[in-house]
Amino acid sequence: MSEFLKVKTAVEVLAILEQIRPLPVEMITLDLAMGRVSAADVFSPEPVPQFDRATMDGFAVRARDTFGASEGLPAMLERAGEVLMGEEAKTAVEPGKAVAIPTGGMLPQGADAVVMVEYTQALDEGTIEVTRPVAPGENVLGTGDDIRQGEKIASRGSVLRPQDVGVLAALGIASVEVFRRPRVALISTGDEVVPVDTRPLQPGKVRDINSFALAAQIESAGAEVGMRAKIVDSLEELISFSVRALDDHDMIVLSGGSSVGIRDYTLQVLDQLPDSKLLLHGVAIRPGKPTILGLSGGKIFWGLPGQPVSALITCRAFVVPSIERLQGRSTGAPTGGFRAALNRRLPSVHGRTDFVPVSISAAEDGTPEALPIFGKSGAISILTRADGYVVVPEHVEGYDKGTEVVVYSF
Amino acid sequence: MSEFLKVKTAVEVLAILEQIRPLPVEMITLDLAMGRVSAADVFSPEPVPQFDRATMDGFAVRARDTFGASEGLPAMLERAGEVLMGEEAKTAVEPGKAVAIPTGGMLPQGADAVVMVEYTQALDEGTIEVTRPVAPGENVLGTGDDIRQGEKIASRGSVLRPQDVGVLAALGIASVEVFRRPRVALISTGDEVVPVDTRPLQPGKVRDINSFALAAQIESAGAEVGMRAKIVDSLEELISFSVRALDDHDMIVLSGGSSVGIRDYTLQVLDQLPDSKLLLHGVAIRPGKPTILGLSGGKIFWGLPGQPVSALITCRAFVVPSIERLQGRSTGAPTGGFRAALNRRLPSVHGRTDFVPVSISAAEDGTPEALPIFGKSGAISILTRADGYVVVPEHVEGYDKGTEVVVYSF
């Protein structure tokens, strides 16, 4: 296993993630569809609206009966009943007649427009005056004008938003085919890592940050966190836990402690898993260089650095896109980036891609500004100060103050 | 009850929402804290790190023993044991001595710096050469350097993100005090509204879009949707359902059908609820004018327009901020806005605030562009095309193409 061949750039890693196939599909009811990814192109089974519909309160008329009407010379029409909301329009509109209609009401036969109630006046019980002409189709939403029968209303690979759920409801589509959500098993390792409720902390120990921070990030990305464990540096335990996790999880995320030996452990665990394959051993980025990606059968195996800032950044930059791909999202690139101007110079070394934590604030004109956060390696206070990170590619020797950069928020 | 006194501008509505008090607090375990709002300022109970820690693999030394060292004239130090990861450093570093230490390892007594392993060489088993000097404190994270004891690490009213959860874990804070999540009851009304699984649709009917679209949006905002009902226009049923909902919900959201009478029904329902008070009857915006806000005791009662586009926009603009306020978020203004340039002219009428649906795409240079979506009133296809909305304030007569506007995404 040649390690050198497996070191990739960040761009190459994202290209690998593009290859990930979505999980199997499942049918769910519409009330659970929010945030899920559609597994199929969905086409409208019917036209919307299914009947010509008034878009204003007023009177359904034949447009030509109003032509030339004005305040000075109103058109006089005979009132011929009314359309009730939610009911079929039963009375046809004959020449010289008008039928009262509410917004959303069904346009009666014969009518081709609606006069807004504001431009009418009751002359007596049986007659109205119309003081403005309407054109044919005015204040009417015609059958299929909104959505044609057979029109595509959701695409395979798109995330369903509240408005999409609403349109599916409008069309009577009460259940949808979506990609299954990934189940992720989380392992924290390291001789120095102790449970979060340990107090006081023994000298040399640190609490298990990654189990919590990574779980929160992975769940935000739409996956379920199933098994989780904190395993001190026992290769045997790591392997047996991983093998069990493969049973009913789609991905294992192992974050190593900072001990020197852990990286090799991670490789040895991967090597012992059935049908395993190493895709990536090291990324040419800082932080996050020791990131490892492998497969066991169709399951994904990530080895992340143990240092919490590195773990959170590599999880956001690589694990989250891999979760999105498993859910059928159409791109392997990280989503959720937004633009901000750097409010100080950001130096970087040519030949290495830097992932720099930044905090976001509003400039005087309200536009977002990104302030790079520097700190000693291993400082977790960087985490609370950071709202996300900025990528400085390898061929760039830093950015000047004021440069517009893309921020990927945590 | 004077209606005219209750019509407000959008800005006035947001000012009313600022008055909403957060729900009671509850303690939750850290694994459930993601996305919740901290109910207290949280201070670090201990310094981080709790011991001086190496930030690089190398040798713990007294800095002065390396002063003047170079490739040509290395400093020679005696190897005096090693610090193990996760264990207390037991051997003190005496003058002229060096102790091997891993990244994250505890700095031994006497040492004040770490020489990176790259700048050392083993001369023999008992001696190393140091080829570069280190300054005191170099490659060391001192006790409390990262987080001081008593330092604020989370603020009352802030949303807990993965990185915040990580820092709380680091400090051994295994449970946090957060504001309770609001429980919302949803009611869809209207003679024309039929259940989503109705097929074929009878003439004049439309399916219940709002129950689904509003529920999705309300849940995304962090609330739980409890009771929900589709009630045809029966005042009695509306009142009895609402009274029952008040028992264990913090908010009722009633979206009216498009029937003319519904607005009055909404007011009559509010009027019949115990200890009720009308805060708002109509907003000077389009769409969304018939929006109603009231209180029953401490509970919030929203009446939204029935038309799905209006309902979704007013829910995003007003109901979502009210949910955020109940959860203790610090502002009543809508959050989640981002900037985009208009890619066409957006006309508007002076004296009325317009909420205009827009779709977002990337301009050639990658910056986001907002395309206003126009359509006949009542068209639900606007929903699928819209990614959010833009506000044109009442004193503005539209925006030119290229103007940078704030988009609130759905």
Interface residues (C-beta under 8 A of the other chain):
Chain A: L30 D31 A33 M34 G35 E46 V48 P49 Q50 F51 R53 T55 M56 D57 V83 L84 M85 G86 E87 E88 A89 P102 T103 G104 G105 M106 L141 D145 D146 I147 I153 A154 R161 P162 Q163 D164 V165 G166 V167 L168 A169 A170 L171 G172 A174 G190 D191 E192 V193 V196 D197 T198 R199 P200 L201 Q202 P203 G204 K205 V206 R207 D208 I209 N210 S211 F212 A213 L214 A215 A216 Q217 E219 S220 G257 S258 S259 V260 Q307 P308 L312 F338 R339 T367 P368 G375 K376 S377 G378 A379 I380 S381 L383 T384 A386 E404 F410
Chain B: L30 D31 A33 M34 G35 E46 V48 P49 Q50 F51 R53 T55 M56 D57 V83 L84 M85 G86 E87 E88 A89 P102 T103 G104 G105 M106 L141 D145 D146 I147 I153 A154 R161 P162 Q163 D164 V165 G166 V167 L168 A169 A170 L171 G172 A174 G190 D191 E192 V193 V196 D197 T198 R199 P200 L201 Q202 P203 G204 K205 V206 R207 D208 I209 N210 S211 F212 A213 L214 A215 A216 Q217 E219 S220 G257 S258 S259 V260 G306 Q307 P308 L312 F338 R339 T367 P368 G375 K376 S377 G378 A379 I380 S381 L383 T384 A386 E404 F410
